[in-house]
Amino acid sequence: MTGYVIRRLIYGILILIGVNLFTFLLFFAVNTPDDMARLAIGGRRVSADAIEQWKVQQGYDKPLFVNAAADGLGKVTDTIFYERSVPLLRFDFGFSDAGRDISYEIGQRIGPSLALAIPTFLLGLLASVSFSLLLVYFRATWLDFWGVVLCVVLLSISALFYIIAGQFLFAKVLRLAPYSGYGQGLDVVRFLALPVLVALVAKLGPEARFYRTLFLEEAGKDYVRTARAKGLPERIVMFRHVLRNASLPILTSSVAVIPLLFMGSLIAESFFGIPGLGSYTIDAINAQDFSVVRAMVFLGSALYIVGLLLADISYTLADPRVRLE
């Protein structure tokens, strides 16, 4: 196990280096520092002196990879890539193009993101598993049929529709929740109730249909038929046998998502005015703040790799039959 974890960590570091290099090439191949200066200053009719002044202020006046005018290690260190992208590997996010400390902004916005993501994750998992177990318990009945139809309808609708419909119904018509915003203390529940409800409805369709398939597959196996033949009640069979053995893929997929909860939701936070990391990323994209976007892409990649590693480890711990060589 230890050797496997070390190998995966090495692979993850190599992947992060590749992601860092790829995003740097992508940003500076599509937008040169001159283009970034024009976007920041505003408009195409910008003097060359203003562009050069902006590049000097932001540190974009240096070569990308190799500085031929420098001596020794300065040929590599006195470049945009070394100053802007290499620090990301030690999670030093630096400053945004607007001059704000990115690490400070991330620290301030993690709380609102987790306040939305954790209830959505836990309640969504509970609702999806419970609903899918109910459908399997009443399999081959009208409840199962219409439950599957409901799942297909829910997963066929865009999440954006649920947000707009939820704001219209609960905020405008019923006036049960505010359109958007974020409070402090217990007041935060009033602002997060609607986003969490909308997220639960949006996740119920695809997750419940997936879990139903897992439970049906387990319900048809020999050990389940043997349990029924012994006279065990159906509810005992479902919870003690089917749910327990079908929980392995659920555990794997759930653990893999946990680190990504820190990144928040891009769409939900933007529409509901929640000052989390998701809205922070969207605002940076709209403002053409490439330093923030690169930092968030790198952070998301690192969390995704951590999630996959935790999923593999949790699978081996939950199922003794699996051994990682």
Secondary structure, DSSP 4 states (H G I P E B T S, - for coil): -HHHHHHHHHHHHHHHHHHHHHHHHHHHHHS-HHHHHHHHH-SS---HHHHHHHHHHHT-SS-SS--TTS-TTHHHHSSHHHHHTGGGGGT---B-TTS-BHHHHHHHHHHHHHHHHHHHHHHHHHHHHHHHHHHHHTTTSHHHHHHHHHHHHHHTS-HHHHHHHHIIIIIIIS--S-SS---SGGGHHHHHHHHHHHHHHHHHHHHHHHHHHHHHHHHTSHHHHHHHHTT--HHHIIIIIIHHHHHHHHHHHHHHHGGGGGG--HHHHHHHT--SHHHHHHHHHHTT-HHHHHHHHHHHHHHHHHHHHHHHHHHHHH-TT----
